[in-house]
């Protein structure tokens, strides 16, 4: 009886560890994906801002600020 209980305990612990690990991996992937998407969305705005800075400083500055927020 004791051995069976021990086996069950080990199984439940390992299952929980695996679940936690999966959740951690998913969270990491989501965070990385969000960062990548954010950078991809901001980069064209930054380039636009830099381009307009050459033409009119005021508009370019506003664009770069909006890209930051």
C-alpha beads as a LAMMPS data file, in Angstrom:
LAMMPS data file: protein, C-alpha beads

69 atoms
68 bonds

1 atom types
1 bond types

-500.0 500.0 xlo xhi
-500.0 500.0 ylo yhi
-500.0 500.0 zlo zhi

Masses

1 110.0

Atoms # bond

1 1 1 0.000 0.000 0.000
2 1 1 2.804 2.392 0.924
3 1 1 4.614 1.827 -2.375
4 1 1 1.444 2.508 -4.391
5 1 1 0.864 5.743 -2.473
6 1 1 4.464 6.805 -3.106
7 1 1 4.090 6.085 -6.830
8 1 1 0.881 8.138 -6.961
9 1 1 2.565 11.020 -5.154
10 1 1 5.514 10.962 -7.564
11 1 1 3.168 10.848 -10.557
12 1 1 1.046 13.788 -9.373
13 1 1 4.171 15.839 -8.595
14 1 1 5.731 15.143 -11.998
15 1 1 2.456 15.955 -13.777
16 1 1 2.237 19.256 -11.892
17 1 1 5.849 20.117 -12.700
18 1 1 5.249 19.370 -16.393
19 1 1 2.107 21.551 -16.371
20 1 1 3.961 24.444 -14.745
21 1 1 6.833 24.098 -17.214
22 1 1 4.384 24.166 -20.139
23 1 1 2.680 27.287 -18.775
24 1 1 6.068 28.997 -18.310
25 1 1 7.098 28.142 -21.884
26 1 1 3.778 29.425 -23.287
27 1 1 4.071 32.664 -21.290
28 1 1 7.625 33.191 -22.538
29 1 1 6.594 32.584 -26.155
30 1 1 3.681 35.029 -25.807
31 1 1 5.934 37.704 -24.281
32 1 1 8.578 37.280 -26.996
33 1 1 5.900 37.384 -29.716
34 1 1 4.437 40.587 -28.255
35 1 1 7.866 42.233 -28.124
36 1 1 8.605 41.224 -31.721
37 1 1 5.216 42.495 -32.921
38 1 1 5.686 45.730 -30.960
39 1 1 9.127 46.341 -32.448
40 1 1 7.851 45.499 -35.937
41 1 1 4.964 47.963 -35.491
42 1 1 7.181 50.729 -34.051
43 1 1 10.085 50.464 -36.520
44 1 1 8.215 51.862 -39.581
45 1 1 6.901 54.726 -37.426
46 1 1 10.436 55.449 -36.227
47 1 1 11.727 55.398 -39.810
48 1 1 8.860 57.701 -40.846
49 1 1 9.685 59.950 -37.912
50 1 1 13.366 60.069 -38.851
51 1 1 12.458 60.809 -42.477
52 1 1 10.122 63.649 -41.506
53 1 1 12.701 65.045 -39.063
54 1 1 14.831 65.903 -42.101
55 1 1 11.871 67.699 -43.712
56 1 1 10.071 69.376 -40.796
57 1 1 11.450 68.887 -37.271
58 1 1 8.160 69.415 -35.458
59 1 1 6.116 66.695 -37.203
60 1 1 8.962 64.190 -36.997
61 1 1 9.306 64.752 -33.267
62 1 1 5.593 64.121 -32.745
63 1 1 5.799 60.918 -34.794
64 1 1 8.718 59.549 -32.786
65 1 1 6.895 60.400 -29.545
66 1 1 3.743 58.619 -30.744
67 1 1 5.899 55.624 -31.702
68 1 1 7.234 55.455 -28.148
69 1 1 3.789 55.454 -26.555

Bonds

1 1 1 2
2 1 2 3
3 1 3 4
4 1 4 5
5 1 5 6
6 1 6 7
7 1 7 8
8 1 8 9
9 1 9 10
10 1 10 11
11 1 11 12
12 1 12 13
13 1 13 14
14 1 14 15
15 1 15 16
16 1 16 17
17 1 17 18
18 1 18 19
19 1 19 20
20 1 20 21
21 1 21 22
22 1 22 23
23 1 23 24
24 1 24 25
25 1 25 26
26 1 26 27
27 1 27 28
28 1 28 29
29 1 29 30
30 1 30 31
31 1 31 32
32 1 32 33
33 1 33 34
34 1 34 35
35 1 35 36
36 1 36 37
37 1 37 38
38 1 38 39
39 1 39 40
40 1 40 41
41 1 41 42
42 1 42 43
43 1 43 44
44 1 44 45
45 1 45 46
46 1 46 47
47 1 47 48
48 1 48 49
49 1 49 50
50 1 50 51
51 1 51 52
52 1 52 53
53 1 53 54
54 1 54 55
55 1 55 56
56 1 56 57
57 1 57 58
58 1 58 59
59 1 59 60
60 1 60 61
61 1 61 62
62 1 62 63
63 1 63 64
64 1 64 65
65 1 65 66
66 1 66 67
67 1 67 68
68 1 68 69
